[in-house]
Amino acid sequence: MKTIHGKYMKETEIKHYDVIGRPINVGDFVAVTIYNKLQIGQVIKLNPKMVKVKLLNVKTSNWYSGEHNRYPSDMALLDGEYLTFYLLKNSV
């Protein structure tokens, strides 16, 4: 059990679901909108209210690259075949 300010808290498992209702886990690939553009990202952390996503195929020097917190209802989980196609199509 964890303590916060001397009080014991129950460790609960954080569960999030995408726009279709499928469960989102750490390491999953999702389609998410970042600044009005559809981007592909990987889930790196589940926060109590939001999901932290790291963008793929974005230059690191870009001002919006890196990690973003997004609501799980604003993302869609990607299956393996669609993700493979996207990465092969957009690889340099």
N, C-alpha and C positions, 0 to 999 in steps of 0.2 A: 504494500500500500504506500502511496505517496502522501506526503504531508505538505500542506500549504498553510503557512502562518500557524502552525501547531495543530491544524485540523486534519483528520484523516479523510482521504477521498477514495472513492471506489474507482478502480481502473476499468473503464468501459471501452469497448472496442468501437472505434469510429466507423460508421458505415455511411457511404454516399452512393447515390444512384444518378445515372445520366438522364438525359431528356427522354429516353425511351423506357427507362426503368431498370436498366441493367446495372448490377453492382460495379463500382469503380474500386480498384485496388492499386496499391503502389506498384509501379513498373508498367502499368497499362498505357497504351497509346490512345490518345484522344484527339478529336478535332475540336478546336476552340477558337472563338473570335477574339483577336487582340487588335485594338484600335481599328475596328471595322474591316479587318482582313481575316479570312479563314486561315488558321495556322494548324500545323500538326505538332503535338507536344507529348511529352512523357510525364506521367504523374510521379512526383518524387516525394510528396508528403500529403497526408490527410490531416487537415486541421479540423477543429470542431464544427466550423460553419463553411469553410471553403477548402478548395483543393489547390495545392501548389503544383504548377505545371512548368516544365522546362521545355522551351521551344526547340524544334529540330530544324535543320537546314536554314538557319538564320546566321548571318555573319555576326561574329561577336562584337564587332565595332559598331553595330547598329544600335541606335539609342533605345530601342524597345526589345533588344535581345535579352536573354537570361530567363529568370524565373518570375512567374506571375501567379497571383492568387485569383482564382475564378470560382464562381458558384458552380456546383455540380450540375445544376439544371441548365447551364449555358454550354454544356459540352456533350459530345457524342462519342461513345466508345468505338474504336476502330477494330475490325477483325483483321486477322493476319494477312489474308490475300489482298485486301485493299491497301493495307500499309506497305506491303512488299511492292505492289505496283507503283504507288506514289514515290517510294524511295528510289526505285529503279528509274522512273521517269525523270525525276528531278535531281539525280546525282550528277556531280560535275566530274 
